[in-house]
C-alpha cells in the first residue's frame, strides 16, 4: 500500500495545510486512532496511525476470525453452566431446569435464524461494514453482562436474545467484510474461519466445565470478558480497505500526475467514444447514464460510467440461484450432522466408557484437529471449484458415520475405533465439505455477476448472502440437535449413526448442483489487488 504523492511531497517540503495558512482543529489522538466507522475525513492530510497495518488483509482476517472465535467460545462456555445458573443464581425448581435450558438455547437459535438475513440486508445498504460490527459489540457486551449478573429468568432470556443478535452480526457482516477484503482468495480465507470455528468448539466446553468446577460460576465469565476485550480492541482499530483508499490513491494526487495520466489516455478514450457513437445505441438494452448522456455532456465522463443491468429484485434473484440454493442446503446438512454428534456423543461416551465431562469434551479433538488444513483445501477450491471437494467430503463421510454403530463396549479397541472414526470425519466433513461450501456462496454471486454485470445493484448482496448462510447453519444445527436427541433416546445409538449417514448421502447428492471452477468466470479483485498472505507476516 502506498500513500499519495502529494502527501509525501508535503511532508518532505513542509508545505502542509498549516504552513499554507489554513487552520486545522486539533483532533484527539485516541479518536484518530479509533477512526469511527463511516468517517471519511475530507481535506485531512494526515492518515490515521498504523493505517497500512490496520487496513491490511492479515489484520482484517485476524479480526473477523477472532470475532467468530469469540462468538463460539462464549456460546460454548456458558451452555454447560446454564443448569447450575438456573439452580443457584435464579433459584429455579429442579424439575424446571431442563425446560428452561431448552428455552434459553432456543432463544439464541431463533434470534440467529431470523436476525442474520436482516442484519445482512442492513450491512449491504450501510456505508460501512465496520459500523454493524461495532453495533454487534454493543449486543455482545450487553449479553455478557446480563448472562453473568442476571437474577431473573427474564434477564437471562434478554441476554440470550442479545447473544443471538451478536452472533448474527458477526457471521453475516464479518464474512461479507472478508469477501470485500480477500477477493479471489475467499476459499483460502474461509479455511482460517473454519480453524476459528474448530478451536472455539473444541476448547469452550472443556474450559467452561473445568473452570466452573475449580473456581465457580463467575470465573467462567472472567474468561469471556478477557476474550471480548480483545475482540473489542481489534474491531475498534480496524479500517476497511475502501475507507483506507482515501489516503492511498485519492483526489489529492499531484497535479503533474493527473496531467500525465490524462495526456497518456485521452487519445485512446476519444477513439473509444467515437467508435461507440458510430455503433449506435441498442434499443434492446435498458437506458443507462452512458446511453442517456451526462449533465456535463462530456463523452469521456459518459464512457467511464459502465452499462449495468440490475435485477428488479436482486434478493429474490439470489435466493432462486441454483448454486446458492445448493450451497445453503449443503451447509444446513453439514450443520445438522455436526450438531447431532455434539448433542449425542458426550452423553454416549459418558454412559459407555464412564468418562467424566472433561474427557467427553476432549474427544472432539479428533474431529477438530484435521480442520487446521482447511486453508489448503480452501486454496484448492479457489483454483478448482467447490463441487468435487464437497461431493467427496460428504460421500467419504458415510462409511465412518455408519461404522460408529460398532462402538458399543468399554474396551481399548472400541475407544481407539471411536477416535479413528471421528478423525476421519474431521477430514471429510469438517475440512473437505465445509470450507468449499462456505466459499461457494461467493463463487455463485461472482458467476451471476459475470453473466449479467450489475445484476446485484449498486449495494451488492454479500451481506444478505452470508446472512442466509448463517440462517441455514442455524436451521440445520437446530434440526440435528433435536432429532438426534429423540432418536438416541428412542431407537438408540445404532439408528442415530444411520440417520447421520443418510444426511451425508443427501449432502453428496446436493453438492452435484454446485458450480464450475472459479477461474472459468472473471476474477474479482480487491481495491489494491493484494494477494492474501500465506502466513502471519502478511502486512502490506
N, C-alpha and C positions, 0 to 999 in steps of 0.2 A: 504494500500500500504506500502511496506517496502523497505528500501534501502539495497544495497548489504552488505553482512557481511564484505567484505574486506574494504569497505568504513568506516563502523562503527569501525572496528578494528583499522584502521589507524588514525581515528580521536581520539580514546581513547589513543593510544600509541604514537601519534605524528609522526608516520612513514609515512609521505606523500611524494609526489614526490620531494618537495623542500629539505626535510631533507635527502633524498637519493642522493642528488647531482644533480638532474635534475633541469633545469631552466624552469619555466613556464611563458610565457609572461602574463603581467597584462591585464585583459580584463575590458573593461568599464562595470561598474555595470549596467548601463542602457541597454547596448546591451545584457548583460547576462540575464537581467530580461525580455526583449522583446523576446529573443530567436527566431530569424528569422526563417521562415519556411524552412523545409528540412535540417536544420543543425543538424548533429549527431556528437557531439564533441568527437572525439576519444582521448583516453588517458587523459580525463579530469575527475578528481575525484569529483570535487565539482558540485553538481546538481544546476540547476537554483533556484533562490529564490522562496519559496512557491510552489515547484513543486507538492506536494501532492494535494493542493487545485486547482491549475491551470489545472491539468490533471484529476480532479475528474469528475465523471458523472454529479454531480449537476452543476458545473461551465460550462461544455461544453453544457449541456442542456440549461442553462441560456443564454449563448452566442448565440446559434442558435435561441432560441425563441426571444431574443432581436433583432437579425438581421432581422427576419421575421416581427416582430412588427414595426421596423424602416421602412422597405420597404413599408408596408401597410399604416403606418401613413403618410409617405412622399407623397405617392400617393394620399391619401385622403385629405391631407392638401391643395395641390395645385390645384386639379381639380376644386373646387368651385371658385377659384380666377382666373382661366385661362381667362374667358371672360373679366374681368376687366384688366388683364395684357395686353391683346391684344389691348384693347382700350387706356389705359393710358400709358403703357410702350412702346408699339410698335407703337401706333398711327394708328392702322388699322381702315378702314372704318367699320361702324356698320353693314352694310349688308354683310360683310365678316367674322364677328366674329364666327358665328355658323359653317361655313365651316372649318375655321382653327382650331376651338376647336375640331371638329371631326377628323381632320388630325393629330393633336397632340396626341389625345387619340389613334389613330391607330398606330402611330409611336411606342408607348410604347408596345402595344399588339403584333405588328409584330416582334419586337426585342425579346420580351419574348417568343413568339411562336417558332421562328427559332433558337434563341440563346441557349435555355435551353438544348436541346439534345447535341449540340456541346460542351457546357461547361461541361455537364455531362460526355461526352466521354473523354474530356481532364482531368477531375478530376480523372477518373478511371485509366488513364495512367500517372498521376503525382505521384511524390514521396510523396506528402503530400496533404491532403485535405485543410490544412490551407493556403497554397500558393494561390490557386484560390480564397479563401475567401478574402485574402488581396488584390488581384487584383480587386475584387469586390468593395473594399473600394475606390480604385482609381476612378472607374466608378461612385460610389455614390457621392464622393466629387466633381468630375467634373460636374456631372449633377446638384447637388445642387447649385453650384456657377453659372453655366450657366443659369439655370432657374431663379435665383434670379437677376442676373445683365444684362441679355440679353436685347438688344435694337433693335434686328432684328429678323425676322421670322426664318432665317437660324440657328441662335444660339439656338433658342428655340427648333427647330427640333433636333439639335445635342444633346441638353440637355435631351430631351425625349428619344432619342435612347440610350444614356448612362444610363438613369434611367431604361429602359427595360433590358439592359445588366446586370446592377447591380442586378435587381430582379431575372433574370435567374440564376445568380451565387448563390445568397442567397438560392433560393429554391432547386435547383438541388444539389449543393455541400453541403449546410447546412444539408439537410435531409439525404444525404449519410453519412456525418460525424456523424449524430445522430444514424444511423443504426450501424456504426462501433463501436459506444460507448456503446449503451444500450443493444444491442444484443436481448435477448429473451423478453425484456420488451418494444418492439418497439411500441405496441399499446398504452401502458401507456404513453410513451414519446410523441406520436402523439397527445394525449389528451391535453398536455400542448401547443403543436404547435397550436391546434385549439383555445385554450384560447388566445394565442398571436394574432392570426388572428382576433378573435372576438373583442378583446379590440381595436385593431388598426382600424377595420372597424367601430366600434361604436363611438370612440371619435374623429377620424380625421376630418370628415365633420363638426361636431359641433365646434371643436376648430378652424378649418380653417375659417369658416364663421364668428364666433364670434370675433376672433382676427382681421380679416380684417375690420369688421365694426367698431371696437373700436380703433384700432391702425394703420391700414393701411397695404399696400402691404408687405413692408419689414419685418414687425413684424411677419408675418406668417413664414418667413424663419428663423427668430431668433429661433423659437421653433424647426424647422427642424435641424438647426445647433447644438443645445444643445443635441438632441437625437442622432444625427450622431456622436457627440463627444464621447458619452457613448459607442456607438457601436464600434467605432474605438478602444477605450481603451480595451474593452473586447477581441476583435479579436486579438489585438497585444500580449496580455499576455497569450492567450490560448495555451496550449500544448496538442497535441494529445496523446492518451494513448500509441500508438505504438512507438512514439518518447520518451515518458517518460520511456518506458521499459528498455532503456539502463542504467538507474540509479536504476532500480528496481531489475531485475534479468538479469545479463549480463555476459560477458566474464571475468569480474573482480572478480567473486566469488572466495572464498578462495580455495587454492589447496586441503586442507583437505576435504572440502565439495565435490569437484569434485571426489576425490578418493573414498569417501564413496558412492557416487551415482553410480560410475562405478562398484564398488565391489558388491553392492546390486543388480544391474540389469543385469550385463553382462551374468551371467549364464542363465537367462531366455531368453535373447536376442539370445544367441547362440543356444539354443534349438529351438527357432522360425526359425532361419536361416536354421538349419538342416532340420526341417520339411518342410520349403519352398523348399529347394533343392531336397528333396526326392519326393515332389509332382510333380516336373517338371513344365515346362512353358506351358501355354495355348496358342497355335498359334492363336487362335481367338482374343486374346487381343492385342491391339496396343503396339508397343515397348515402353518401359519406362526406365528411369535410373535404376530402381530396377532390371528389367529383363536383361538389356544390361550390367550391371555391372558398376562400377565406375572406375575412373582413378587410385585410390589408391588400388583397389582390396579388400577393407575392406568389408566383408559381413555385418558387423553391420551398417556401413555407408549406404550400399545399402538398408538394411531393413528400415532405418529411412526415406528413400525417398518414399513417397506414390505413388501408381499407380494411375494416373489420366487419364481421358478420355475426354479431352476438345472437345467442338464442333468446327467444321470447321469455322462456322460463328456464334459466340455466340450472337451477337446483333440481328441477324435475328432469332435465336433461342428464344431470349427474346420476340421479337415483336409478334411472332406467338404462344406464350404460351397462352393457353385458359384463365387461371386465370389472367394473366397480362392484356390481352385484355379486359376481363370483368371489371377489376378494372379501367382501363383507360376510358372505355365508361361510367361506373358509375360515375366517377369523373367529366367527361365532362357534364353529365346530371345534376349532383348536382350544378355545377358552372352555368350552363345555367339557372336554376330556381332562384338561389340566385341573379345573376346579373340582371335577368329580373325584380325582385322586387326592386333591388337597383335603377334601371332606372325609374320605373313607380311610385312606392309608394310616393316619395317626392312630385312630381307634383300633384298626385291624391289627397293626403290629403290637399295640399295647396288649390286646387280648391274646394274640397268637404267640408272641415272643416274650411277653411280660416285661416290655420296655417301659421306662418312665417317659414323661412328656419331652424331656430334653433329647433322649435318644430317638424318640419318634420324629422330632423335628430335624435331627441331623441326618435322617435317612434321605432327605431331599437334596443333600449334597450331590448324590449320584445323578439326580436329574439336572441340577443347575450347573455343575462344572463344565459339561460339554458346551454350554451356552457361551463360553468365552471364545470360541472360534466363530461366533456369529458374524463378526465383521468380515471374515474371509468369505463366508457364504454370501453375505450381502454384496461384497465386491464382485463375486462371480455372477450374482443376479443382475447387477448393473450392466454386466457385459453380455450375458446370455438370456436374461429374462427370468421371471419368477415361475413360469409354468412348470417346467420339469423338476425343479427343486421341490416345489410344493407337492406335486404328484408323488415324487419319490418319498418325501418325508412322511406323508400320510400312509402310503402303501406299505412302507417298511415299518411303520408303527403297529400294523395289525398283528404280526406274529408275537412280538413281546407283550402286547396288551392281552392277547388271548392266553399266552403261556403263563401269565401271572396267576392264573387259576390253580396252577400246580404248587404254589407256595402255600402250604397248609399246616406244616408241623414246625415245632420249636427245635430245629436242628441247625447245625452249622451249614450243612448243604443247602437248606432252604433259605437261610439268611443270605448266603452268597448268591444264590439264584435270584433272590429279590433285588439285591444290589446290582447285579449284572443286567437284569431286565430293565431296571429303572435308568441305568446309564445308557442303554440302547435307546430308550425313549427320550432321554435328553438330547441325544444326537439327532434322532429322526424327527421328533415332534417339536421340540423347543428350538432347535437350530435350523434344520432343513426346511421345515414347513412354515414356522412363524415369521422369521426375518424377511424372506421374499414376499410373503403376503402383505406385510406392513408397507414394503416399498411398492407393491403392485398398485396401490391406490394412486401414487404419484405417476407411475407409468401409464395408467389408464387415462388420467387427466391430460397428460402431455400428448398422448396419441390423438385424443379427440381434438386438442388444440391445434395439432399439426394438420389434421384433416380439415378443420374449419377455424382459421385464425380468428381470435376474438370471441369464440363461442361462449366463453365463460364470463364475458363482460369485463368492465374495467377493474372490478374489485377482485376477480378470481374466486375460486371455490375451495382452496386448500383448507381453510379453517373448518368449513362445514363438512368437508370430506373426512377429515380426521375426527371431527365430532361424530360422524356416523360410524367411523371405526370404533370409537370409544363406546358408542351405544351398542354396536354388535358384540363387542367383547363383554360388556356388562350383561347383555342378554344371555349370551352363551354361558358365561360363568354362573349366572343365577339358575339357569335350566340344569346345568351339570351338577351343581351342588344339591339342589332339591331332589332331582330324580335319582342320583346316585345314593343319596341318603336313604330314600324309601326302598330302593332295590336292595341295598345292603341289609337293611333291617328286615326285609321280607325274604326273597329267594336266596340271598346270601352272596358271598364273595365271588364264586364262580360265575354267576349270572352278571354281576357287576362288570367283570372283566370282558365278558362277551358283549355287553352293552357298549362299553367304550370302544371295542374293536369294530362294531358296526358303525359307530360315528366316524372312526378313522377311515373306513371304506367309503363312506359318504363324502368325506373330505377329499379323498383321492379323485373321486368322480367329478366333484365340483371344480377341482383345480384344473381339469382339462379345458375349462372355459376361460382360464387366464390367458393373457395376451402374448403378443410376439416379443421378440427381443427389443430392448430399449434402443439399440443402435439402428433399428430399422425406421425410426422416426427422428426428426431433427432434435438435437440436444438443447435443453435449456441451460443457459449459462448464468452463473452468479454475476452480480454487478461488476466485479473486478476479475472474473474468470479465474478465480483462485482454486487451486487443487486442494482437496481435503487432505489434511496432514495424515501421514501414516503412523505418526507417533505423537506423544505428548509434547513434542518440541515444535508443533506446528503453529508458531506465531508468525503473523505476516511481517 
